[in-house]
Every structure is written in structure tokens, then in C-alpha cells.
Amino acid sequence: MQIRYFFTAAELNQRFADDVAARLASAISERGVATLVVSGGRTPQGFFKALAAKPLDWSKVTVTLADDRFVPLHHDASNERLVRESLLVEHAKSAQFVSLYADYPTAEQAVAELNQRVAQLPTFDVVILGMGEDGHTASLFPCSAELAQGLADDAADLLATNPTTAPHQRISFSRRRLQDSRAVFLHLVGESKLQVLKQAASGDDVSEMPIRVFIKQAQPELTVMFAAT
């Protein structure tokens, strides 16, 4: 794990957008396409806007989410809604988006169709994770009965999870599939998150803090983008 420190979130957002845009441009140059996996929440919104302003050939970029709440697009809790409003605008409006939602009564009923939807995605070029105060990442929660399934070496690309400490069913990429990436980042803002990261880095029990599987991974090495404010 390496940590890149920034004084402000605004500085982080610009530098991070420069880095990710360069990686996507390189992927397009080398392989003709690029695949970007992002996370939802408040933290990445400024970064999304900075990245959307980059003049890439976005028509060759596929964007999807590390996880999403199993709610329709119009719901306030939808990460897809956030991405469509904050990232898939300006230059990035021509990017392709792969949704993690399908119209079924439960996430468990939707997951088979969703796994078919993502089956043809190549090795990701960039994965950007977030982290909760409990050490969860994507929707791999320590409180979830599905955690072991999500961390397993033979896990499917996507799984349904049912956290007991957070609202809504979730659809999440598995640890195995998220690590199938040329670069994995963790985007954090605030001293409280840095303390959680340090706690996670000091232990080994991945069921207690699932982010540990990414901290401990050797390839690709986790890069933490951190700003105090």
C-alpha cells in the first residue's frame, strides 16, 4: 500500500483526475478501450466533475460501479444516479455505463442477470474504492452474512449482500473481480478515515475489516488518495 497525501480535497480531485485520465488514455491507445470502476457516496463527487472535464475519447470508455444499493435509478440512494449526474456529463457523457440494477423484487433474484451483463467486461483499467468507518469497501460489509462469499477466490463477479448496519440490499463486485484490475485506488477524505485506514493496516482479520484484503494485496498495489479536508 502506498499513500499519497494532499492538503485539500480540491487538490486531490484535480491530481487524481489527471492520473485516472492518463491511465484511461493509455488503455485506449494500447487496447482500443478502457474500463473504469467507481464508487458512490459524497466523497467522489468533486473528483467526478474534474474527470468529466478531461477531453478523452470517452466513447471508448466503459464505466461501472464497484457496488450499488438495490434501488431504482430515481431513488436518492442510487449510486448510479450520482454517477450519471456527476460523472457522465461534459466530455464523459459519451461513455458507456453498465448498471448494477435490474427490475426484480430482490437483489438475489437480480444477480444472475447482472452477472451475465458484466461477464464480457475485460480486466479493469482503474478501480476506485471507498471505505466506511467499519472498514467495509464496495458492499463487502463485516456485518454481512455474504462476506465470506464475496471474499472467496471462486466468487462470481457480482453478489447480493444484506448489511445489517446499513440500509438497502446491495449488489457488489466480489473481491476477486475488483482485484482483476491494472490499478486499484482508495479515495479517502478526513482524519477519521485515515485513522480507520491505520487500524485496518495494523491487523489481518479481513472478516473484521474487509478493506484489509486490498491493503495487503501485492498486485496491483493499493494506492490511497488522501486529503485531510
C-alpha positions as CSV (number, residue, x, y, z in Angstrom):
1,M,0.0,0.0,0.0
2,Q,1.2,3.5,-0.8
3,I,-0.5,6.7,0.4
4,R,-0.5,9.9,-1.5
5,Y,-1.3,12.9,0.8
6,F,-2.9,16.1,-0.4
7,F,-3.6,19.3,1.6
8,T,-7.2,19.7,0.3
9,A,-9.9,17.6,-1.4
10,A,-9.9,20.1,-4.2
11,E,-6.2,19.5,-4.9
12,L,-6.7,15.7,-4.6
13,N,-9.6,15.8,-7.1
14,Q,-7.6,17.6,-9.7
15,R,-4.5,15.5,-9.4
16,F,-6.5,12.3,-9.2
17,A,-8.5,13.2,-12.3
18,D,-5.2,13.9,-14.1
19,D,-3.9,10.4,-13.1
20,V,-7.0,8.5,-14.0
21,A,-7.5,10.3,-17.3
22,A,-3.9,9.4,-18.3
23,R,-4.4,5.8,-17.4
24,L,-7.6,5.6,-19.4
25,A,-6.0,7.4,-22.4
26,S,-3.1,4.9,-22.2
27,A,-5.5,2.0,-22.2
28,I,-7.4,3.3,-25.2
29,S,-4.1,3.8,-27.0
30,E,-2.8,0.3,-26.2
31,R,-6.0,-1.8,-26.3
32,G,-8.6,0.4,-28.0
33,V,-10.9,0.5,-25.0
34,A,-10.8,1.4,-21.3
35,T,-12.8,0.3,-18.3
36,L,-13.3,2.4,-15.1
37,V,-14.9,1.2,-11.9
38,V,-16.0,3.9,-9.4
39,S,-17.7,4.1,-6.0
40,G,-20.6,6.2,-4.9
41,G,-21.1,8.5,-1.9
42,R,-20.3,12.2,-1.3
43,T,-16.5,11.8,-1.4
44,P,-16.0,11.3,-5.1
45,Q,-18.4,14.0,-6.4
46,G,-15.7,16.7,-6.9
47,F,-13.4,14.1,-8.5
48,F,-16.1,13.0,-10.9
49,K,-16.6,16.6,-12.1
50,A,-12.9,17.1,-12.6
51,L,-12.6,13.8,-14.5
52,A,-15.7,14.5,-16.7
53,A,-13.9,17.7,-17.9
54,K,-11.0,15.7,-19.3
55,P,-11.1,15.5,-23.2
56,L,-10.7,11.8,-23.6
57,D,-12.2,9.7,-26.3
58,W,-14.9,8.8,-23.8
59,S,-16.9,6.8,-26.3
60,K,-14.3,4.1,-25.8
61,V,-14.6,4.1,-22.0
62,T,-16.9,1.8,-20.1
63,V,-17.9,2.9,-16.6
64,T,-19.5,0.8,-13.9
65,L,-19.8,0.8,-10.1
66,A,-17.9,-1.2,-7.5
67,D,-21.3,-1.7,-5.9
68,D,-24.8,-0.1,-5.7
69,R,-27.8,-0.1,-3.4
70,F,-30.5,-2.2,-4.9
71,V,-32.8,0.7,-5.6
72,P,-34.2,2.1,-8.9
73,L,-32.4,4.9,-10.6
74,H,-34.8,7.6,-9.5
75,H,-34.1,6.7,-5.8
76,D,-32.0,9.2,-3.8
77,A,-29.8,6.3,-2.5
78,S,-28.8,5.2,-6.0
79,N,-25.1,5.3,-6.8
80,E,-26.0,5.0,-10.5
81,R,-28.0,8.2,-10.2
82,L,-25.0,10.0,-8.7
83,V,-22.6,8.8,-11.4
84,R,-25.0,9.8,-14.2
85,E,-25.4,13.3,-12.7
86,S,-21.8,14.0,-11.6
87,L,-19.5,11.9,-13.9
88,L,-21.4,11.1,-17.2
89,V,-21.6,14.8,-18.2
90,E,-19.5,17.2,-20.3
91,H,-16.9,15.2,-22.2
92,A,-17.7,12.0,-20.3
93,K,-21.4,11.9,-21.4
94,S,-20.4,9.7,-24.3
95,A,-19.0,6.9,-22.1
96,Q,-20.8,3.6,-21.9
97,F,-22.3,2.8,-18.5
98,V,-23.0,-0.7,-17.1
99,S,-25.7,-0.6,-14.5
100,L,-25.8,-2.9,-11.5
101,Y,-29.6,-2.7,-11.2
102,A,-32.3,-4.8,-12.8
103,D,-36.0,-4.8,-12.1
104,Y,-36.5,-7.7,-9.8
105,P,-38.2,-7.9,-6.3
106,T,-34.9,-8.7,-4.6
107,A,-31.2,-8.4,-5.2
108,E,-30.8,-12.2,-5.0
109,Q,-33.2,-12.6,-7.9
110,A,-31.4,-10.0,-10.0
111,V,-27.9,-11.2,-9.6
112,A,-27.9,-13.9,-12.3
113,E,-29.0,-11.4,-15.0
114,L,-26.5,-8.8,-13.7
115,N,-23.6,-11.4,-13.8
116,Q,-24.5,-12.0,-17.4
117,R,-24.4,-8.3,-18.0
118,V,-20.9,-7.8,-16.7
119,A,-19.4,-11.1,-17.9
120,Q,-17.8,-9.6,-21.0
121,L,-16.1,-6.8,-19.2
122,P,-12.3,-7.2,-19.5
123,T,-9.7,-6.7,-16.8
124,F,-10.4,-3.3,-15.4
125,D,-8.0,-0.5,-16.0
126,V,-8.9,1.5,-12.9
127,V,-10.9,0.6,-9.8
128,I,-11.6,3.3,-7.3
129,L,-12.8,2.1,-3.9
130,G,-14.2,3.9,-0.9
131,M,-14.2,2.8,2.7
132,G,-16.6,3.1,5.6
133,E,-15.9,3.7,9.2
134,D,-16.4,0.0,9.9
135,G,-13.7,-0.9,7.3
136,H,-16.1,-2.1,4.6
137,T,-15.4,-1.4,0.9
138,A,-17.7,-1.8,-2.0
139,S,-20.6,-3.6,-0.3
140,L,-18.4,-6.1,1.4
141,F,-19.6,-5.4,4.9
142,P,-18.2,-7.1,8.1
143,C,-21.8,-7.4,9.3
144,S,-22.9,-9.2,6.1
145,A,-23.7,-12.9,6.1
146,E,-22.4,-12.9,2.5
147,L,-19.0,-11.5,3.3
148,A,-17.1,-14.9,3.0
149,Q,-18.8,-15.4,-0.4
150,G,-17.7,-12.0,-1.5
151,L,-14.1,-12.6,-0.5
152,A,-13.8,-16.2,-1.8
153,D,-11.3,-17.0,-4.6
154,D,-14.0,-18.6,-6.6
155,A,-16.6,-15.9,-6.1
156,A,-18.8,-14.8,-9.0
157,D,-18.2,-11.4,-10.4
158,L,-21.2,-10.0,-8.6
159,L,-23.1,-10.9,-5.5
160,A,-26.1,-9.7,-3.5
161,T,-25.4,-8.5,0.1
162,N,-27.6,-7.7,3.0
163,P,-25.7,-5.5,5.5
164,T,-27.3,-5.2,8.9
165,T,-25.7,-1.9,9.8
166,A,-26.7,0.0,6.6
167,P,-30.0,0.4,4.7
168,H,-30.9,-1.4,1.4
169,Q,-29.9,-4.6,-0.2
170,R,-26.8,-4.2,-2.3
171,I,-25.2,-5.6,-5.5
172,S,-21.4,-5.7,-5.2
173,F,-18.5,-6.8,-7.2
174,S,-16.5,-9.6,-5.4
175,R,-13.0,-9.1,-4.1
176,R,-11.7,-11.4,-6.8
177,R,-13.2,-9.3,-9.6
178,L,-12.2,-5.9,-8.1
179,Q,-8.6,-7.1,-7.9
180,D,-8.7,-8.1,-11.5
181,S,-7.5,-4.5,-12.4
182,R,-4.4,-2.8,-13.6
183,A,-4.7,-0.2,-10.9
184,V,-6.7,-0.1,-7.6
185,F,-7.2,3.2,-5.7
186,L,-8.8,4.0,-2.3
187,H,-10.2,7.5,-2.2
188,L,-10.4,9.0,1.4
189,V,-11.1,12.4,2.9
190,G,-10.9,13.3,6.5
191,E,-8.7,12.4,9.5
192,S,-11.3,10.0,10.8
193,K,-10.9,7.9,7.7
194,L,-7.1,8.0,8.0
195,Q,-7.4,6.5,11.5
196,V,-9.7,3.7,10.2
197,L,-7.1,3.0,7.5
198,K,-4.3,2.8,10.0
199,Q,-6.4,0.5,12.2
200,A,-7.0,-1.7,9.2
201,A,-3.4,-1.8,8.1
202,S,-2.3,-2.9,11.6
203,G,-4.4,-6.1,11.6
204,D,-5.0,-9.2,9.5
205,D,-8.6,-10.3,10.2
206,V,-10.4,-9.5,6.9
207,S,-13.8,-10.5,8.3
208,E,-13.4,-7.7,10.9
209,M,-12.4,-5.1,8.3
210,P,-12.8,-6.2,4.7
211,I,-10.7,-3.4,3.3
212,R,-7.7,-5.4,4.6
213,V,-7.8,-7.7,1.6
214,F,-6.9,-4.7,-0.6
215,I,-4.4,-3.2,1.8
216,K,-2.5,-6.5,1.9
217,Q,-2.6,-7.3,-1.8
218,A,0.7,-7.2,-3.7
219,Q,-0.5,-6.8,-7.2
220,P,-1.9,-4.4,-8.1
221,E,-0.6,-2.4,-5.1
222,L,-3.3,-0.3,-3.4
223,T,-2.8,3.4,-3.9
224,V,-4.5,5.6,-1.3
225,M,-5.5,9.1,-2.3
226,F,-6.0,11.0,0.9
227,A,-6.8,14.6,1.8
228,A,-7.3,15.8,5.4
229,T,-10.0,18.3,4.5
